[in-house]
Amino acid sequence: MLNVGYVARCIAEMSPKVLERFGLRSVEVGALAALHDLGKISPGFQRKCEVWLEENGLVKVARNGCWDTGMEPDHGKTSHSAVQDFLMGRGIARNIAMYLAAVLGAHHGRIKFHPNPRGIRPPIIRQIADSNSGIDWDNERLKCAERLWVDFNAQTSLLSPKHEVSALWWLAGLTSVADWIGSDERFFPADKRPVNLPANALQALNAIGFGQTEFVENLSFHDLFHDEAKPDVRWIPNEMQEATLAAVRRPGIYVIEAPMGMGKTEAALWAAYRMLVSGKATGIYFALPTQATSNRMHVRMNAFVRRISRTYSASRLIHGNSWLMDQKVTLLPVGTTLGSSVEDARAGQDWFSSAKRSLLAPFGVGTVDQALLGVAAAKHFFVRHFALAGKVVIIDEVHSYDVYTGRLIDTLMEALEGLGCTIIVLSATLTGKRRRQIIACSGDMADDPEQPYPLLTGQAEGETLKPVASTPPDPRVIKVDFLSEAKATEEAIRLGQNGGAVIWICNTVEAAQRQYERLTQIVRKEFPVGLLHARFPFWRREELETEWMGRFGKDGATRCGSILVSTQIVEQSVDLDADLLITELAPTDMLLQRLGRLWRHNRPNRPVDSPRICIVDEEADLEELRVMEPNTIVTALGKKAKVYAPFILLRSLEVWKDLPQEVTIPLQIRKLIESTYEDRENEPDSWLKLRSEWFGTDSAKKMFALRNTNIWQLALEDQEGMQTRTNEMPTVPMVLCRSMSKQEASFIDGTSENLGEDKFRLSLAQAIHRNLVRIPEYCFDHVELHLPFADYLHGPQCAGIVSENGGVKTNGLQKGVSLHYSDVLGLVIDEI
């Protein structure tokens, strides 16, 4: 308990601004954290020790199972009860004592009791009768607590934290982290007590890299972002970036709205650097919508961190599959078994390896889900509160989330504000309604549909900042055409033959695979045609992304006449530059994001005179769609109506059809978005019915988000995507293998792994996840688990054996469903 308490005190002292914000002292924080295991002084816990049983003459009782059936075996519950008794006995206000006891008793990740704000009595924990042990357990716990309190020289009169809710969850997270470190026998051997506990705690923190970060001061915009390969090019901030730096000077929430490619990322990082060097922030977490965008941003963030930090050379990549990319993790801690998690295995090599612990590192890039697990009622949610406290949290592409995840993001931002964070929200296509949900804009601007763009809004410490408009970049006129699929195919091939780079974005994997096959049958091998989607296994998708991001990227070393067919994974937060963009119909904000991949860089000698977007036209024209019944409309829109709300697709089609065959970016961005989502009268009855369905679905998602952020419920699984996204099409993980026996699996990436051992092996875990694809659940009549993989994957999973001709054999498929795999197409689902 002392070990943990002194670790907690040392960590708290590393964040003086956070302590000041909460009105706490490090000695009280250390004393409270030390109390976390007070419940181990109980027969429910002590009976686990054979020596204690023998010393107290209880071996026979234990052997015969003659324990009091009311005895509490969970020491966390006993800690909760005992800490509440102790604190109230020392005169701490009952409501504060109850909540402090709750967060300390939850140090293993789950809250034991909901504190009753109307009650005064602590939870009643029954213990073994005195006749069995002769020990006064209540008195022993009280004496121990008193000794700890004196050891830390703590004052109960100072335990009235400001920002009470935030302070409590910060303390809960700190206690869990200190418990992990203070229980590590590498630093705190069980057989001896260190001579100097504070010094030993500090030594342990330094050993695992938990020390404070030293920053390089007085760096200019050029110093932070210049291209080392082009030393003669001077990087000068634009007006929007300078306005951001001027506005972001204290913790709060700031929203940057600016067109694609205008440098929102640099603006946010420049402001973050200012907050770091001024001591108003402790680190940065950059949150993105997908793992793919996180991987790309991680490269940029590493370059930034190397320039600003004297003590850290890299940022952490934090998402569900980041561990697959860590080539340094090859060994396992001694004694790891099949029952251990992948995170435990990784933590044996690097204390910050697991997703929860990675957030504790000063710099991180990952999915927004990792931060959202701090407000979803997931196990150890409060560790993420503690990890993010005082940091700059940059949330990119905030417009891209549905209502469920968006509501979680709103809850997250509220929690981060309480933790003294600086939240910077980035978007190119935010609606006014969504902005007002994030920032309470002042004056008439809140209801002005013709708001300036780019725009910076914000609020800090309850004060709404005056919105700041910036000069937009030079307008670009982009041609807009609606073409049939056949005509669009001809246009793409003709441009590819002339040396042009074409991106074709589809809304579903099936559509992307079909279009790729159509193109390759015509092009054959005349020029490169690529395919990107989410139904490739990890290893293959990584290869394809590297190839095509290089070809279509800024430098474009391998740029040539080519066509990349992709799903939405390329529509935002990736630096791709196309000469021509072809896309299926999508909501306006998504179409505008896709436009961000068109003529992104100044590039001489393009094979076309001007940028152009071709939208694949619907078979039914707009007038026909106005008079159809709702079900007929959904059928006419095809599978894209399962991806996006049919009503929003109709509105988007109407808005873009109304354009005079061109759009001016960024001048028309605001108008296009507001026109798509505005309330209107005199719409067709069928459209109004679809609007009601859309509204009802969103309302249900809001209620679902409200339920899942109730942290007093039974803790949910701490897993990315499970609690943070709505999954309207559940999937089943399938591990693709060439062959398999009881002893060995040969995977489609060419690796083989032994299956016969009963020890957890990281190499097998990596092989499983690198060769995994996700199949829609509706394809299965039932799922037959493959037991050798069960300890490496969450929930239902199966194995698929890929034959030489590409057929995939697995049990439990629905009648009429067959699967095929190739490195070219990925996993193909055929339905009769």
HELIX and SHEET records of a PDB file:
HELIX    1   1 LEU A    2  GLU A   13  1                                  12    
HELIX    2   2 PRO A   16  PHE A   22  1                                   7    
HELIX    3   3 SER A   26  ALA A   34  1                                   9    
HELIX    4   4 LEU A   35  LYS A   40  5                                   6    
HELIX    5   5 PRO A   43  GLN A   46  1                                   4    
HELIX    6   6 GLU A   50  GLU A   55  1                                   6    
HELIX    7   7 VAL A   59  ASN A   64  1                                   6    
HELIX    8   8 HIS A   75  GLY A   89  1                                  15    
HELIX    9   9 ARG A   94  GLY A  105  1                                  12    
HELIX   10  10 ASP A  130  SER A  133  1                                   4    
HELIX   11  11 TRP A  137  PHE A  152  1                                  16    
HELIX   12  12 THR A  156  LEU A  158  5                                   3    
HELIX   13  13 GLU A  164  GLY A  182  1                                  19    
HELIX   14  14 LEU A  197  ALA A  207  1                                  11    
HELIX   15  15 PHE A  221  PHE A  225  1                                   5    
HELIX   16  16 GLU A  239  ALA A  247  1                                   9    
HELIX   17  17 LYS A  264  VAL A  277  1                                  14    
HELIX   18  18 GLN A  291  ILE A  308  1                                  18    
HELIX   19  19 SER A  322  MET A  325  5                                   4    
HELIX   20  20 VAL A  342  ALA A  347  1                                   6    
HELIX   21  21 ALA A  355  SER A  358  1                                   4    
HELIX   22  22 VAL A  368  LEU A  372  1                                   5    
HELIX   23  23 PHE A  381  LEU A  388  1                                   8    
HELIX   24  24 VAL A  398  SER A  400  5                                   3    
HELIX   25  25 VAL A  403  GLY A  418  1                                  16    
HELIX   26  26 GLY A  432  ILE A  438  1                                   7    
HELIX   27  27 GLY A  443  ASP A  447  5                                   5    
HELIX   28  28 GLU A  485  GLN A  497  1                                  13    
HELIX   29  29 VAL A  509  VAL A  523  1                                  15    
HELIX   30  30 PHE A  538  PHE A  552  1                                  15    
HELIX   31  31 GLN A  568  VAL A  570  5                                   3    
HELIX   32  32 THR A  588  LEU A  595  1                                   8    
HELIX   33  33 LEU A  622  VAL A  627  1                                   6    
HELIX   34  34 PRO A  630  LEU A  637  1                                   8    
HELIX   35  35 LYS A  640  VAL A  643  1                                   4    
HELIX   36  36 PRO A  646  LYS A  657  1                                  12    
HELIX   37  37 ILE A  669  TYR A  677  1                                   9    
HELIX   38  38 ASP A  685  ASN A  708  1                                  24    
HELIX   39  39 LEU A  762  ARG A  770  1                                   9    
HELIX   40  40 GLU A  777  CYS A  779  5                                   3    
HELIX   41  41 LEU A  787  ALA A  790  1                                   4    
SHEET    1   A 8 ARG A 316  ILE A 318  0                                        
SHEET    2   A 8 PHE A 363  THR A 367  1                                        
SHEET    3   A 8 ILE A 284  LEU A 288  1                                        
SHEET    4   A 8 VAL A 392  ILE A 395  1                                        
SHEET    5   A 8 THR A 422  SER A 427  1                                        
SHEET    6   A 8 GLY A 252  GLU A 257  1                                        
SHEET    7   A 8 LEU A 455  ALA A 460 -1                                        
SHEET    8   A 8 GLU A 463  THR A 464 -1                                        
SHEET    1   B 8 ARG A 316  ILE A 318  0                                        
SHEET    2   B 8 PHE A 363  THR A 367  1                                        
SHEET    3   B 8 ILE A 284  LEU A 288  1                                        
SHEET    4   B 8 VAL A 392  ILE A 395  1                                        
SHEET    5   B 8 THR A 422  SER A 427  1                                        
SHEET    6   B 8 GLY A 252  GLU A 257  1                                        
SHEET    7   B 8 LEU A 455  ALA A 460 -1                                        
SHEET    8   B 8 VAL A 468  ALA A 469 -1                                        
SHEET    1   C 7 VAL A 529  LEU A 532  0                                        
SHEET    2   C 7 SER A 562  SER A 566  1                                        
SHEET    3   C 7 ALA A 501  ILE A 505  1                                        
SHEET    4   C 7 LEU A 580  THR A 583  1                                        
SHEET    5   C 7 ARG A 612  VAL A 616  1                                        
SHEET    6   C 7 ARG A 476  LEU A 483  1                                        
SHEET    7   C 7 GLU A 662  ILE A 665 -1                                        
SHEET    1   D 4 SER A 752  ASN A 754  0                                        
SHEET    2   D 4 GLU A 744  PHE A 747 -1                                        
SHEET    3   D 4 THR A 731  MET A 740 -1                                        
SHEET    4   D 4 LEU A 772  PRO A 776 -1                                        
SHEET    1   E 7 SER A 752  ASN A 754  0                                        
SHEET    2   E 7 GLU A 744  PHE A 747 -1                                        
SHEET    3   E 7 THR A 731  MET A 740 -1                                        
SHEET    4   E 7 CYS A 798  VAL A 802  1                                        
SHEET    5   E 7 GLY A 807  LYS A 809 -1                                        
SHEET    6   E 7 VAL A 817  SER A 822 -1                                        
SHEET    7   E 7 GLY A 826  GLU A 831 -1                                        
END                                                                             
